[in-house]
Amino acid sequence: MPTEAHYIFSLGLALSGGGFRGLAHIGVLRVLEQYGLPPDFVAGTSAGSLIGALYASGKNTNEIESLACKVFWPGLLRSQGIRKFCARYLPRTFAGLALPLQVAVTELPSWKTRVLDSGDLASALAASCATPYLFHQVRIGEESYTDGGWGCVLPARICRENRCRIVIGSDVWLRSALAMNSGMSTSSKLAGPIYSRQYLDAYRQCDVVIQPHISIMSLIPNCASIHRMVRSGERAARTWLAKCHALASEIADLRQEPHLSLNGLKHLPQRTDRRD
């Protein structure tokens, strides 16, 4: 485990994949902002990469929620729709972002998880959001990629590998929500096949996992549903803050540490930390 002097970021936020459910990430981000706990490193998969990119570009959560109501979300199921969205609302490259962002994608044909953090932002987001069930793939240079959720649905390990002192996961993945709602614990002997091993590994990398409760009615792609989705993220994050005063205070204290910088390093060794 690294010593305090070896951490680069105070708070890393891992935003999961989850399709339209990913809009709940906006509410999680808003509550972290309200409590003075904004992340200084963001990792995203699929829908989480898109919300993460909007936040890392410098937009606040009010702007992101307003923007969400203007977008025809089914149009983002195609990579061309993602590219048009990015051209209008995001910087051209990762270098234009205000916060460090790393995006999980799945390389083809190896099906291995890769992390993108430089170059063309629209291509990286299109790859991470490529709809696997429609057999979409995105070519970047000589490589082909698809949805990052195949092997990294909750990119908490990316935060750890970039030396984030605290890692919070915002999890809107439908499969984990169904498992949780059925009473299946992540520590159960059957958890591996139910949740998937890659998810359980990510879950254990987090100090806290925030899991919004999203109603079926919220899945209708309209503005009212978007607002309900954001509110669900807010409620879940507030519940976490009410239970984790000590960790929230620790994050606030870490903001005062002079060695914690916004200039992240790449490809650093992983660490395993505690969970509260």
C-alpha positions as CSV (number, residue, x, y, z in Angstrom):
1,M,0.0,0.0,0.0
2,P,1.5,3.4,-0.9
3,T,2.3,5.9,1.9
4,E,0.5,9.2,2.1
5,A,3.3,10.9,0.1
6,H,2.7,8.6,-2.8
7,Y,-0.9,9.5,-3.4
8,I,-1.6,11.8,-6.3
9,F,-5.3,12.5,-6.0
10,S,-7.4,12.9,-2.9
11,L,-10.7,11.6,-4.3
12,G,-11.3,9.4,-7.4
13,L,-14.8,8.8,-8.7
14,A,-15.6,5.7,-10.7
15,L,-18.7,6.1,-12.8
16,S,-20.2,2.8,-13.9
17,G,-21.9,1.8,-17.1
18,G,-25.6,1.4,-17.1
19,G,-27.2,3.0,-20.2
20,F,-29.9,5.6,-19.6
21,R,-29.6,4.8,-15.9
22,G,-26.2,6.6,-16.0
23,L,-28.0,9.9,-15.7
24,A,-28.2,9.2,-11.9
25,H,-24.5,9.9,-11.8
26,I,-25.4,13.6,-12.2
27,G,-27.1,13.5,-8.8
28,V,-24.2,11.8,-7.1
29,L,-21.8,14.4,-8.5
30,R,-24.2,17.2,-7.4
31,V,-24.3,16.1,-3.7
32,L,-20.5,15.6,-3.6
33,E,-20.2,19.2,-4.9
34,Q,-22.7,20.5,-2.3
35,Y,-20.7,18.9,0.5
36,G,-17.4,20.4,-0.8
37,L,-16.2,16.9,-2.0
38,P,-15.8,17.2,-5.7
39,P,-13.5,14.5,-7.3
40,D,-10.1,15.5,-8.6
41,F,-9.9,12.3,-10.8
42,V,-12.7,10.7,-12.8
43,A,-12.8,7.2,-14.4
44,G,-15.8,6.2,-16.5
45,T,-17.3,3.3,-18.4
46,S,-19.9,3.5,-21.1
47,A,-22.6,6.0,-19.9
48,G,-20.3,6.8,-17.0
49,S,-17.6,7.9,-19.4
50,L,-20.0,10.4,-21.0
51,I,-21.2,11.9,-17.8
52,G,-17.6,11.9,-16.5
53,A,-16.4,13.7,-19.6
54,L,-19.1,16.4,-19.3
55,Y,-18.1,17.0,-15.7
56,A,-14.4,16.9,-16.4
57,S,-14.9,19.5,-19.1
58,G,-15.8,22.0,-16.4
59,K,-19.6,21.9,-16.6
60,N,-21.4,21.9,-13.3
61,T,-24.2,19.5,-12.5
62,N,-27.0,22.0,-13.2
63,E,-25.6,22.5,-16.7
64,I,-25.3,18.8,-17.3
65,E,-28.8,18.1,-16.2
66,S,-30.2,20.9,-18.4
67,L,-28.2,19.5,-21.3
68,A,-29.5,16.0,-20.6
69,C,-33.0,17.3,-21.2
70,K,-32.1,18.6,-24.6
71,V,-30.6,15.4,-25.9
72,F,-32.4,12.6,-27.7
73,W,-30.8,9.8,-25.8
74,P,-31.7,6.9,-28.1
75,G,-29.7,8.8,-30.7
76,L,-26.6,8.1,-28.6
77,L,-26.9,4.4,-29.2
78,R,-24.9,4.9,-32.4
79,S,-21.3,6.0,-32.5
80,Q,-22.1,8.8,-34.9
81,G,-24.6,10.2,-32.5
82,I,-21.9,10.2,-29.8
83,R,-19.5,12.0,-32.1
84,K,-22.0,14.7,-32.9
85,F,-22.8,15.2,-29.3
86,C,-19.1,15.5,-28.4
87,A,-18.5,18.0,-31.2
88,R,-21.1,20.2,-29.8
89,Y,-20.6,20.0,-26.1
90,L,-17.1,18.7,-25.4
91,P,-13.4,19.6,-26.2
92,R,-11.8,17.8,-29.1
93,T,-9.2,16.0,-27.0
94,F,-8.6,14.8,-23.5
95,A,-6.0,17.6,-23.1
96,G,-8.9,20.1,-23.3
97,L,-10.5,18.8,-20.1
98,A,-10.3,20.6,-16.8
99,L,-10.0,17.4,-14.8
100,P,-8.1,14.1,-15.4
101,L,-10.4,11.6,-17.1
102,Q,-9.7,8.0,-18.0
103,V,-12.1,5.9,-20.1
104,A,-12.5,2.1,-20.1
105,V,-13.0,0.3,-23.4
106,T,-12.9,-3.3,-24.6
107,E,-10.3,-4.2,-27.2
108,L,-11.3,-6.5,-30.0
109,P,-10.8,-9.3,-30.8
110,S,-9.0,-10.0,-27.5
111,W,-11.9,-8.7,-25.3
112,K,-9.3,-7.2,-22.9
113,T,-10.0,-4.0,-21.0
114,R,-8.0,-1.0,-22.2
115,V,-7.8,2.5,-20.7
116,L,-7.9,5.6,-23.0
117,D,-6.7,9.0,-21.6
118,S,-5.3,10.9,-24.5
119,G,-6.0,11.8,-28.1
120,D,-9.5,12.2,-29.6
121,L,-12.1,12.4,-26.9
122,A,-15.1,11.6,-29.1
123,S,-13.6,8.4,-30.4
124,A,-12.8,7.2,-26.9
125,L,-16.4,7.9,-25.6
126,A,-17.9,6.4,-28.7
127,A,-15.9,3.2,-28.1
128,S,-16.8,3.0,-24.4
129,C,-20.5,3.6,-25.2
130,A,-20.6,1.2,-28.2
131,T,-23.7,-0.9,-27.7
132,P,-22.5,-4.5,-27.4
133,Y,-25.9,-6.1,-28.1
134,L,-26.1,-4.2,-31.5
135,F,-22.6,-5.4,-32.3
136,H,-21.2,-1.9,-32.5
137,Q,-17.4,-1.3,-32.5
138,V,-15.3,1.7,-33.0
139,R,-11.9,1.9,-34.7
140,I,-9.2,4.1,-33.3
141,G,-6.0,3.9,-35.2
142,E,-5.2,0.3,-35.9
143,E,-7.4,-1.1,-33.1
144,S,-11.1,-1.8,-32.7
145,Y,-13.0,-1.3,-29.5
146,T,-16.4,-1.8,-28.0
147,D,-18.3,-1.2,-24.8
148,G,-16.0,-0.9,-21.8
149,G,-18.5,-2.7,-19.6
150,W,-17.6,-6.1,-20.9
151,G,-14.6,-6.3,-18.5
152,C,-14.7,-3.1,-16.5
153,V,-18.3,-2.0,-15.7
154,L,-17.2,-0.1,-12.6
155,P,-13.8,1.4,-13.2
156,A,-12.6,1.7,-9.6
157,R,-9.4,-0.1,-10.3
158,I,-8.4,2.7,-12.7
159,C,-8.7,5.1,-9.8
160,R,-6.5,2.9,-7.6
161,E,-3.9,2.5,-10.4
162,N,-3.7,6.3,-10.6
163,R,-3.1,6.6,-6.8
164,C,-6.3,8.1,-5.6
165,R,-6.3,8.1,-1.8
166,I,-10.1,7.6,-1.6
167,V,-12.2,5.9,-4.2
168,I,-16.0,6.3,-4.5
169,G,-18.0,4.2,-6.9
170,S,-21.2,5.4,-8.4
171,D,-22.9,2.2,-9.5
172,V,-26.0,2.2,-11.8
173,W,-25.4,-1.2,-13.5
174,L,-28.7,-3.0,-13.8
175,R,-27.3,-6.4,-13.0
176,S,-25.8,-5.4,-9.7
177,A,-29.0,-3.5,-8.8
178,L,-31.1,-6.6,-9.4
179,A,-28.8,-8.7,-7.4
180,M,-28.8,-6.2,-4.5
181,N,-32.6,-5.9,-4.6
182,S,-32.9,-9.7,-4.4
183,G,-30.9,-9.7,-1.2
184,M,-27.7,-11.3,-2.7
185,S,-24.7,-10.0,-0.8
186,T,-21.4,-9.3,-2.6
187,S,-19.8,-11.5,0.0
188,S,-22.0,-14.5,-0.7
189,K,-20.5,-17.7,-2.1
190,L,-22.8,-17.3,-5.1
191,A,-21.8,-13.7,-5.7
192,G,-19.2,-14.5,-8.4
193,P,-21.6,-15.8,-11.0
194,I,-24.4,-13.5,-10.0
195,Y,-22.5,-10.2,-10.0
196,S,-19.4,-11.2,-12.2
197,R,-15.9,-11.4,-10.9
198,Q,-14.8,-8.2,-12.5
199,Y,-17.6,-6.3,-10.7
200,L,-16.7,-7.8,-7.4
201,D,-13.1,-6.9,-7.8
202,A,-14.2,-3.3,-8.6
203,Y,-16.5,-3.2,-5.7
204,R,-13.7,-4.1,-3.3
205,Q,-11.5,-1.4,-4.7
206,C,-13.9,1.2,-3.5
207,D,-14.0,2.8,-0.1
208,V,-17.7,3.4,-0.7
209,V,-20.1,2.3,-3.4
210,I,-23.2,4.6,-4.0
211,Q,-26.0,2.7,-5.6
212,P,-29.1,4.8,-6.6
213,H,-32.5,3.2,-6.5
214,I,-33.9,3.8,-9.9
215,S,-37.6,3.1,-10.5
216,I,-38.9,1.5,-13.7
217,M,-40.8,4.7,-14.5
218,S,-37.5,6.6,-14.6
219,L,-36.4,4.6,-17.6
220,I,-38.7,6.3,-20.0
221,P,-36.5,8.6,-22.0
222,N,-38.1,12.0,-21.3
223,C,-37.3,15.1,-19.3
224,A,-39.4,14.1,-16.3
225,S,-37.6,10.7,-16.1
226,I,-34.2,12.5,-16.4
227,H,-35.1,14.7,-13.3
228,R,-36.3,11.6,-11.4
229,M,-33.0,9.8,-12.3
230,V,-30.9,12.7,-11.1
231,R,-32.9,12.9,-7.8
232,S,-32.3,9.2,-7.2
233,G,-28.6,9.8,-7.4
234,E,-28.9,12.7,-5.0
235,R,-30.8,10.6,-2.5
236,A,-28.3,7.8,-2.6
237,A,-25.3,10.1,-2.2
238,R,-26.9,11.9,0.8
239,T,-27.6,8.6,2.4
240,W,-24.0,7.7,2.0
241,L,-22.8,11.0,3.5
242,A,-25.1,10.6,6.5
243,K,-23.5,7.2,7.2
244,C,-19.9,8.1,6.5
245,H,-19.1,11.3,8.3
246,A,-15.5,10.1,9.1
247,L,-14.7,9.4,5.5
248,A,-16.2,12.6,4.3
249,S,-14.1,14.5,6.9
250,E,-11.0,12.6,5.8
251,I,-11.5,13.6,2.2
252,A,-11.9,17.2,3.3
253,D,-8.7,17.0,5.3
254,L,-6.9,15.6,2.3
255,R,-7.7,18.7,0.3
256,Q,-5.1,20.5,2.5
257,E,-2.3,18.0,1.7
258,P,0.3,19.8,-0.4
259,H,1.5,16.6,-2.1
260,L,-1.9,15.8,-3.6
261,S,-1.9,17.3,-7.1
262,L,-4.3,17.4,-10.1
263,N,-1.5,16.3,-12.4
264,G,-2.0,12.6,-12.4
265,L,0.5,10.0,-13.4
266,K,-0.2,7.2,-15.8
267,H,0.2,3.4,-15.5
268,L,0.9,3.3,-11.8
269,P,0.8,0.1,-9.7
270,Q,-2.5,-0.8,-8.1
271,R,-3.3,-0.7,-4.4
272,T,-6.0,-2.3,-2.3
273,D,-7.6,-0.1,0.4
274,R,-10.2,-0.5,3.0
275,R,-14.0,-0.3,2.5
276,D,-16.2,1.4,5.1
